[in-house]
């Protein structure tokens, strides 16, 4: 089942058909524990961590991108005219992040379809330490990770929705602009 869920990453769109996303699968007790030891060491902070169920997830997947692959791809004859094969600064939108987001979304949807619980999380300031702990080359960037497993029911008041949950989700229609940018309730110029 894990292989089928992860293979969804290959179906996501990617700029120039560049596949520069690697998945570091942590699916043993030792590797999962190593991740948490790096990002949330044993101690009071871990003990107070709101989502203890996340620490019990049987599988973590780190999503890693290789920006250099995009520069190599866009240096090839069919893409060289774009000027994007030189450096990150040339990319108005760094598509390695966009493509990674698409791959993550595809994996998370596949996990949901397979009846698994999943949760995306960032590594933030822990990125260099996480990459080093798992032998990822220094030229790569860690987009984030996600946990896969079966959803635990909330065990105590620390588990459950986060502080942002009461905000709800806006209607997609409030953010759809048809034919012209407009604010809901305004009449578009004619």
Steps between C-alpha positions, in 0.01 A plus 500: 500500500784745583653452156171582328453812713854624432474426128236772477789750506588391147159607371538861617582764239856632487673782315679384187421142598779533757467238769722635774309383804631232731307335781691388808277237660542449873299189578686326779479580868867606496478741207175658619651544847814654347287760320323601821826498697641752252195726480337457840754350743386300801419733785239743626427654159424156351298406807284813451469454124132539418470222243648196671332274243725647231802370691352149473454508121655184354626672186646842427587608148741788437454683172829622359554707184805553282493856361813428295301249293285785375805701394638197314164432335453862396852507353399234246436603139120500520500725808820707480322798342310555827818611677397297805790258481741736673400548865210515744483879470388464137183318601217747576323204663734222623317205353685244711277619788187499283571153364573367849167641619323322216673171586416539868137571419480193276650281774271636770193446280617145423546436873148622573362283219681201652336567837817627666538799723756752383637830616742742336753678721801724453854456624572876500819576695574127526558458126883477510499261796234275345681485166826413675337239726372308198797546267325727250746686275561863599381623159146382573225687682248356743149613413341333801373167608182315556387230734307199378309253710161429644327782682499471877197632682591802716653364820488809715429871477837567333398303192237616259473799272762771510447862597427600138216249456222728632576746220340256258562504129382778274277421209703435188255728318627789715836457328389429144518798268321449168627706208634778723633544850216598728413493865187299588202733489667752266389539143783448250558792263332455179 
